[in-house]
Amino acid sequence: MVGYAFMGAAHSQAWRTAPHAFDLPLRPVLAALCGRDRAAAEAAAQRYGFGGVETDWRALLDRDDVQLIDVCTPGDSHAEISVAALEAGKHVLCEKPLANTVPEAEAMAAAAARAQARGVRSMVGFNYRRVPALALARDLIASGRVGEIRHVRASYLQDWLADPAFPLTWRLQKEHAGSGALGDLGAHVVDLAQYLTGQLISGVSGVTATFVPERPIPGGGGRSGPVTVDDAVAFTARLESGALATFEATRFASGRKNALRIEVYGARGSLAFDLERLNELEFCDNTDSAGSTGQATAGFRRILVTEPGHPYLSAWWPPGHVLGWEHTFVNQARDLLTDIAADSDTEPSFADGLQVQRVMAAVQHSAAHASAWTRI
């Protein structure tokens, strides 16, 4: 694993837990953790359960005991590490967004395609696909339960930047993060909209805003530095079918901690999901409301997604015993290891990550050109 901060902690817990929850065809061994600061990396390796430490990720490419490299670094290093790892014959899991730019993502997707021909697999870490309720929503839509898709609404709201005294970090610098709320949060809902509906986004019109243009530099003696990414973004879109979609992402929504919500409206019914109630799926079946009796009881009903027959749940707890955010990463590890063992295609692939990157680039282009309609 390269990188050991927030995502490194989540991923390492998943690697430790997956073989205890699932009957896996491969068993992960935490061979090495890589970080530039040896002392900090050694402390993280001991805490997370890794067997050793490297301070240069290139050293991992030459190790025979490393077959998979998990990239948990800022976006500016995703392409270099992932492409080199794939060319060295290592499977790769790379955190989202796939890269900082479309050309970087294109190079990564091309490297993944070449590697796939040699049996080397890659996956981008859109972990919310592994929420059982969202996997169930995908199944319901694919089976026709909501009918022809007409409208999608998606938002991802957080508030951790609302305080202007919050320090300048790499997530607020374009050269490291690529974008702000758009890539950090918007990437998730863009991927989910396409994953749930089975359709790509064909065009967008967007706006962005940076509310606090400068922030204190950590250890900078009172100096400030420029914020070079967006604080919030909103955009409209069309799916391939012509269905309408709206998206919103912000890190300035006071009181919203991790509020991801997505709604899909179709000719036969509707689905709604809220991450802060991640074991539940709201489902409205229009065909239940025919006649006066049906109209009296029409509307959304709650599905508690904890039954053994629901996606991923057979490996976990008895019905009604809910899962948490961290389980999405465990389910993700399970899927990747299963696909590697079966020599089958992984999802979401680097090609899926490239598609999300293209949508985000189109939003940025639109926002820079008076919200002009921009095709993907």
C-alpha positions in Angstrom: 0.0 0.0 0.0 1.3 3.4 -1.0 0.1 6.1 1.4 -1.2 5.6 4.9 -3.5 8.5 5.9 -7.3 8.5 5.8 -7.8 6.2 2.9 -4.8 4.1 3.9 -6.4 3.4 7.3 -9.7 2.5 5.6 -8.1 0.2 3.0 -5.8 -1.6 5.4 -8.7 -2.4 7.7 -10.5 -3.8 4.7 -7.6 -6.0 3.7 -7.4 -7.3 7.3 -11.1 -8.0 7.6 -12.0 -9.4 4.2 -10.7 -12.9 4.7 -12.5 -13.2 8.1 -15.8 -12.1 6.6 -15.7 -13.8 3.2 -14.6 -17.2 2.0 -12.0 -15.8 -0.4 -10.1 -17.6 -3.2 -7.1 -15.6 -2.3 -5.9 -14.4 1.1 -4.3 -10.9 1.3 -1.0 -10.6 3.1 0.0 -7.1 4.1 3.6 -7.2 2.9 4.7 -3.6 2.8 3.5 0.0 3.4 5.2 2.8 1.6 5.6 6.4 2.8 8.3 9.1 2.4 8.8 9.6 6.2 10.2 6.3 7.4 9.4 6.9 11.1 5.8 7.8 10.3 5.5 4.9 7.9 6.9 2.4 10.4 4.4 3.6 13.0 1.5 3.3 10.5 2.8 -0.1 9.4 2.7 -1.4 13.0 -0.7 0.0 13.6 -2.2 -1.3 10.4 -0.5 -4.7 10.4 2.0 -4.4 7.5 5.0 -6.6 7.6 7.5 -4.0 6.4 8.1 -0.5 5.1 9.5 1.1 2.0 10.2 4.9 1.5 10.2 4.7 -2.3 7.2 3.2 -4.1 9.5 2.0 -6.9 11.0 -0.5 -4.5 7.7 -2.3 -4.4 7.9 -3.1 -8.1 11.0 -5.3 -7.6 9.6 -7.3 -4.7 8.4 -10.8 -5.5 6.2 -10.9 -2.4 4.1 -8.0 -3.7 1.5 -9.0 -6.3 -1.0 -6.1 -5.8 -0.3 -2.4 -5.1 -3.0 -0.3 -3.4 -2.5 3.4 -4.3 -3.8 5.7 -1.5 -1.9 8.8 -2.4 -3.0 12.3 -3.6 -4.1 12.4 -7.2 -0.9 13.9 -8.6 0.9 10.6 -8.2 -1.8 8.2 -9.2 -0.8 7.9 -12.9 2.9 7.5 -12.3 2.5 4.8 -9.7 -0.3 2.9 -11.3 1.1 2.8 -14.8 4.5 1.6 -13.5 2.9 -1.0 -11.3 0.8 -2.4 -14.1 3.8 -2.5 -16.4 5.7 -4.4 -13.7 2.9 -7.0 -13.7 1.3 -5.9 -10.4 -2.4 -5.8 -9.9 -3.5 -2.3 -8.9 -6.3 -0.8 -6.8 -6.2 3.0 -7.1 -8.3 5.5 -5.1 -10.7 7.8 -6.8 -10.7 10.1 -8.7 -8.5 8.1 -11.0 -6.2 11.0 -11.9 -6.0 14.8 -11.9 -6.4 15.2 -15.7 -8.0 13.4 -18.6 -4.6 12.8 -20.3 -3.3 11.1 -17.1 -6.5 9.0 -16.8 -6.2 8.1 -20.5 -2.7 6.8 -20.0 -3.8 4.8 -17.0 -6.7 3.3 -18.8 -4.4 2.4 -21.7 -1.9 0.8 -19.4 -4.7 -1.1 -17.7 -5.9 -2.5 -21.1 -2.4 -3.6 -22.0 -2.0 -5.2 -18.6 -5.4 -7.0 -18.7 -4.2 -8.8 -21.8 -1.5 -10.3 -19.6 -3.9 -11.3 -16.8 -3.0 -8.2 -14.7 -6.1 -6.6 -13.1 -6.9 -3.0 -12.0 -9.8 -1.3 -10.2 -10.6 2.3 -9.2 -11.9 2.7 -5.7 -15.4 4.0 -6.0 -16.3 2.2 -2.8 -20.0 3.4 -2.6 -20.8 0.9 -5.4 -20.3 -1.7 -2.6 -23.0 -0.3 -0.3 -25.5 -3.2 -0.3 -28.5 -0.9 -0.7 -27.0 0.7 -3.8 -26.0 -2.6 -5.2 -29.7 -3.6 -4.7 -30.8 -0.4 -6.4 -28.7 -1.2 -9.4 -30.3 -4.7 -9.6 -33.8 -3.2 -9.3 -33.1 -0.7 -12.1 -31.5 -3.3 -14.3 -34.5 -5.6 -13.9 -36.9 -2.9 -15.1 -38.5 -2.2 -11.8 -38.4 1.6 -12.2 -38.9 1.5 -16.0 -37.5 4.1 -18.4 -35.2 6.5 -16.5 -36.5 10.1 -16.7 -34.6 12.0 -14.0 -31.6 11.6 -11.6 -30.9 13.8 -8.6 -27.6 13.5 -6.8 -25.8 15.5 -4.1 -22.8 15.1 -1.8 -22.6 17.6 1.0 -20.0 18.1 3.7 -19.0 21.0 5.9 -15.4 20.5 7.0 -14.2 23.6 5.1 -16.9 26.0 6.4 -14.4 27.5 8.9 -12.2 30.0 7.0 -9.4 29.3 9.5 -9.1 25.7 8.4 -5.6 25.3 7.1 -4.4 25.0 3.5 -3.9 21.3 2.8 -3.1 19.3 -0.4 -6.9 18.9 -1.1 -7.1 22.6 -1.6 -4.2 22.8 -4.2 -4.9 22.1 -7.8 -1.4 20.7 -8.5 -2.0 18.0 -5.9 -5.8 17.4 -6.0 -6.8 18.3 -9.5 -10.1 19.8 -8.3 -11.9 20.4 -5.0 -15.4 19.3 -4.1 -15.8 18.2 -7.8 -13.2 15.5 -7.6 -13.4 14.7 -3.9 -17.2 14.4 -3.7 -18.6 14.9 -7.1 -16.7 12.0 -8.6 -18.6 9.6 -6.3 -22.1 10.8 -7.4 -21.1 11.0 -11.1 -20.0 7.4 -10.9 -23.1 6.3 -8.9 -25.4 7.9 -11.4 -23.8 6.0 -14.3 -23.5 2.8 -12.3 -27.1 2.8 -11.1 -28.7 3.7 -14.5 -26.3 1.8 -16.7 -26.0 4.9 -18.8 -23.1 7.3 -19.4 -23.5 11.1 -19.0 -23.4 12.7 -22.5 -23.2 16.4 -21.7 -23.1 19.0 -18.8 -23.6 22.6 -17.9 -22.0 23.7 -14.7 -20.9 26.4 -12.2 -18.2 26.3 -9.5 -17.4 28.6 -6.6 -14.4 29.2 -4.3 -15.8 30.9 -1.2 -12.5 31.3 0.8 -9.7 32.2 -1.7 -6.8 32.0 0.9 -6.2 29.8 3.9 -3.5 29.7 6.7 -0.4 27.7 5.7 0.3 25.0 8.4 3.5 26.1 10.3 3.7 29.2 8.1 4.0 31.7 10.9 0.7 33.4 10.1 1.1 33.4 6.3 -1.7 32.4 4.0 -1.7 30.6 0.7 -4.1 30.6 -2.3 -6.9 28.0 -2.6 -6.7 26.9 -6.2 -9.7 24.5 -6.4 -13.4 24.8 -6.2 -15.2 24.8 -2.8 -18.6 23.9 -4.4 -20.0 22.8 -7.8 -23.4 22.4 -9.3 -24.3 21.1 -12.8 -27.1 19.8 -14.9 -26.5 16.9 -17.3 -28.1 14.6 -19.8 -27.8 10.8 -19.8 -27.3 8.9 -23.1 -31.1 8.3 -23.3 -31.8 12.0 -22.9 -32.8 11.6 -19.2 -32.2 14.7 -17.1 -29.8 14.7 -14.2 -28.7 17.3 -11.6 -25.6 17.2 -9.4 -24.3 19.2 -6.4 -21.2 18.8 -4.4 -19.9 21.1 -1.6 -17.6 21.1 1.4 -19.4 24.2 2.8 -22.8 22.8 3.8 -22.8 23.6 7.5 -24.3 20.8 9.5 -23.8 18.2 6.7 -21.1 15.7 7.6 -21.2 13.1 4.9 -24.5 13.6 3.2 -24.5 11.7 -0.1 -28.0 11.3 -1.6 -29.1 10.0 -4.9 -32.6 9.6 -6.4 -33.6 7.9 -9.6 -37.1 8.5 -11.1 -38.5 6.3 -13.9 -41.7 5.6 -15.7 -42.7 2.7 -13.4 -41.2 3.8 -10.1 -38.5 5.6 -8.1 -35.5 4.8 -5.8 -33.9 7.0 -3.2 -30.7 6.5 -1.1 -29.2 8.5 1.7 -25.7 7.5 2.9 -26.4 8.7 6.4 -29.0 5.8 6.4 -26.9 3.5 4.4 -28.7 0.3 5.3 -32.0 1.6 3.8 -33.3 2.0 0.3 -36.5 3.9 -0.5 -38.6 2.4 -3.3 -41.8 3.6 -4.9 -43.6 1.3 -7.3 -46.0 3.3 -9.5 -47.8 0.1 -10.5 -49.0 -0.4 -6.9 -51.1 2.8 -7.1 -53.6 1.9 -9.8 -57.2 2.7 -8.8 -58.5 4.7 -5.8 -57.4 2.1 -3.2 -53.9 2.2 -4.5 -53.7 5.9 -4.5 -54.6 6.0 -0.8 -51.5 4.1 0.1 -49.1 5.1 -2.8 -45.6 6.4 -2.1 -42.2 5.3 -1.0 -41.6 2.3 1.2 -38.5 1.6 3.2 -36.4 -1.5 2.4 -34.1 -2.5 5.2 -31.2 -3.9 3.2 -29.8 -6.5 5.7 -31.3 -9.8 4.5 -28.9 -12.6 3.5 -30.3 -12.5 0.0 -29.3 -8.9 -0.5 -25.9 -8.0 -2.1 -22.9 -8.9 0.1 -25.1 -9.6 3.2 -24.7 -13.3 3.3 -21.2 -12.9 4.7 -22.2 -10.5 7.5 -24.7 -10.5 10.4 -28.3 -11.7 10.9 -31.1 -9.6 9.4 -31.5 -6.2 11.0 -27.9 -6.1 12.2 -26.7 -3.1 10.2 -23.4 -2.5 8.5 -21.3 0.7 8.4 -19.2 2.9 6.1 -16.1 0.8 6.5 -17.8 -2.3 5.2 -17.9 -0.8 1.7 -14.1 -1.2 1.6 -14.2 -4.8 2.8 -16.8 -5.6 0.1 -14.5 -3.9 -2.4 -11.5 -6.0 -1.4 -13.6 -9.1 -1.7 -14.7 -8.2 -5.2 -11.2 -7.4 -6.4 -9.6 -10.6 -4.9 -12.4 -12.7 -6.4 -11.9 -11.2 -9.8 -8.2 -11.6 -9.7 -8.6 -15.3 -8.8 -11.1 -15.8 -11.5 -9.1 -13.9 -14.1 -12.2 -11.9 -14.8 -12.8 -8.2 -15.6 -13.0 -5.8 -12.6 -15.5 -3.1 -11.9 -15.2 -0.2 -11.7 -12.4 -0.4 -14.2 -9.8 2.3 -15.1 -12.0 2.9 -18.2 -14.9 3.7 -15.8 -12.6 6.0 -13.9 -11.6 7.7 -17.2 -15.3 8.3 -18.0 -15.8 10.0 -14.7 -12.7 12.1 -15.3 -14.1 13.2 -18.7 -17.3 14.3 -17.0 -15.5 16.3 -14.4 -13.3 17.9 -17.1 -16.4 18.9 -19.0 -17.9 20.5 -15.9 -14.7 22.5 -15.3 -14.7 23.6 -19.0 -18.4 24.6 -18.8 -17.9 26.6 -15.6 -15.0 28.4 -17.2 -17.1 29.3 -20.2 -20.2 30.9 -18.7 -21.9 27.5 -18.1 -21.8 26.6 -21.8 -23.3 23.2 -22.6 -20.3 20.8 -23.0 -20.5 17.4 -24.5 -18.6 14.5 -23.1 
